[in-house]
Amino acid sequence: MASRPKQAEPRPQPRLYLMTPRGTDVDAFRAPLAEALTAGDVAAVLLRLADADERTQINCAKTLVTVTQAKDVALLIDGHAGLVARAGVDGAHLTGLAAFTDALATLKPDRIAGVGGLATRHDVMIAAEAGADYVMFGEPDASGARPTFAAIEDRIAWWAEVFESPCVGYAASVDEIAPLVAAGADFIALGDWIWRDPPKLVATIAAGAQRMRLPEPAA
């Protein structure tokens, strides 16, 4: 998940970032995941592991990393930075500044360290200065709440103007994708909602991918 180039260069085409349902039966999930990775330009998948012993969690990650590696897609673990190297995945996504800073020594410099759940611009700036590979804006918290959509757009636009490293905008529906891209998101995260209707999975992701087009430059 590379940094955006300096503003003098053309903006890269935004890419998708898929989030698995929490506690997924990974053996049953292999086929839907492989199918999803064919439906759009996916950069990364975030694996949200069920509560289990470490060996079970590592085996779950190893099961899915074979699917993502075949498509040259990064597999990240939600939290559990200590399992990343042992599972052979590409990195971890941490929630909150404290969890992120605690995980840096484990992940850097060889693995991706992403962060979300940052409540203030000050926290975002600290994470950026500490070496976050990306920041995520707009994802639901543990209770399912998220900021207003206008606040999410504002935070992404601010980040895109100030920082070169990438940001991920969480879209709660297909209709949120184009505004997040217009605001400046480098990646669009799609969460639980894309997996709820398996027969429509590919069509939903493909519809989302169509909304990832960059805005036309101003004349």
N, C-alpha and C positions, 0 to 999 in steps of 0.2 A: 504494500500500500504506500506508494511513493508520494513524496511531497509535491505540491503543485509547483509549477515553474514560476519564475518571476512574472509580474503582470505584463511585461513587454511581450511575452510569448503567448501564443494562443492557449486558451484554457482547455485542458484535457476533457474529453468526454466523460461525464460522470458514470459510475458503475454501481452495480447492485451489491448489497451486503445482506445476506439472508440470516435470520435468527431462527433456530430450531425451537419447537415447543419444549418447555421445561419437562425433564423426566421422560424424554422420548425412549421408546423401545427401539434401540438402535438397529437391531437385526431387521425389524419390520420397516425401519426408516430408510434403509439403504436404497431401495428402489425409488421411493418418492424423491429422495435427495438427488439421486443421479438424474432423474427426470427433470427436476427443477433446474439443475445446472445446464441443461440444454436449452432452456426457455429464454435466456437473456444473458447479458454480459455480467457474470457474477465474479466479483473480486475476492469475496471472503464469505465464510459461513461461521456463525457464532454458535457453538455447541453449549447448550444450557443443561448441564448434567443433573440427574436426579441425586438426591441424598443417598449415599451408599458408601461402602468402604473404598479406600483408595484403589485397590486392585481392580474392583469392579468398574470404577470410574475410568481408570487407565485403559482397560479393555474396551470400554464403550468408545473412547476417543480413537483408539487404534482401529476399531471397526470402521469408523466413518472417515478417517484420514485417508484410507485407501481410495475412497470414492472421490474425495476432493483433489487428491494428488493427481488422479487420472485426468482431471480437467484443468490442472494448473491453477487451482483455487486454494487460497489460504484457509486453514481451519484454525479457529481460535477457540479457547475455552473461556466460558464466563466464570471469572474468579479462578481459584485453584491454580495460581501461578506456579506453585511447587510441583504440579503434575505435568507441566508443559513439556519439559525435556524428556521426561520418562515416557510420555505418551507419543512423542515424536510429532507433535503438532507445531504450528507456526507461531503461536503466541497466546496472549490472554487479554481479555477485556475486563477491566476493573471498574467497580462502581464506587465513586467517592474519592476525594483527594487522598485520604489517609490510606485506603487500600492500594491505591495506585503507587504512592511513594514507597510503601512497604514492599511492593512487588518488584520495584525497579532493579534492585541488585540481583534478583533471581532471573529476570528476563533479559536485561541488557548486557551486552550489545547485540546478541545473536537472535533474539526473538522479538516479535511485535508486542508492544505495550500500549494498548489503547485504553481510553478512560471515558466514562460517562457519569451521569448523576452529579454534575458539578453545579452547585446552586448559584454561584456568583461569578462575575467576570474576573474577580481577583483570583478565585480558585482556578479558573480556566487558564489565566496567565501563568500561575505557578506551575500547573501541569505542563503547559507548553515549554516553559523555561527548563523544566526538569527532563524534557526529552520525550514527551508523549508522541507516539507515532501517528495518532489521530485522536480527536475528541468527538464525542457523540452528543447531539442535542435532540431533545424532544421525546426520548424514550419514556415509557411509563415507569413509575416507581413501583415498589413492592405492593402497593395498594391499588395499582392501576391508574393512578392520577398522573397527569402530565401538564406542563405549562400550557397557556393559551397558544393557539397556532400563531397568532401575531407575534408573541414573545419568542417563539421558536425561530420564525423567519428573521426577526431582529437580531437574535444572537448569532445565527449563521451568517447574516450579512456583515455583522461586525467582525466576526472571525475571518471571513474571506478577505476583508479589506486590510486587516492588520497582520495576519499570519500567513506563512507560506505552507506550513504543514497541513495535511488534509483534515476535513471535518466530515462527519457522517450525520445526515439528517434522518430522523426516524419518521416514516410515513405510516399513519394509521389507516390509510386507505389509498387506493389508486389515485384518487382526486388530489391528494396532498403532494404527490410526487413532483409535478411540474412547478408548483410554487417554491418547493424546497430547492430544486435545481436552479430556478431563477434567482433565488436568494444567494446562491453561491456554494451549495453543498457539493462535495466531491464524490460522495457515496450516498446512496439512499438505502436505509435499512428497512427491511420488510419483516414483520414479526409473525406472531401466532396466527393472525387472520388469514395469511395466504395458504395455510395448511388445513384449514377447517373444512374445505370442500374438495376432497382429493380429485374428483373428476374434472374440476375446473382449475387445478393447480397450474398447469402449463399455460392455460389461457390467461389466468390472472397475472402471472409473472410477465408474460409476453405483452399484455396490455400495459403493465407498469413500465416495461422497457421502452415502449413507444413514447411514453411521456418523459423520457430522460433526455430528450433532445435539448441542446443548448439554445437559449434565446438568440434570436437574430441580433447581430451587432447593430447598435444605433447608427443611423446614417450620419 
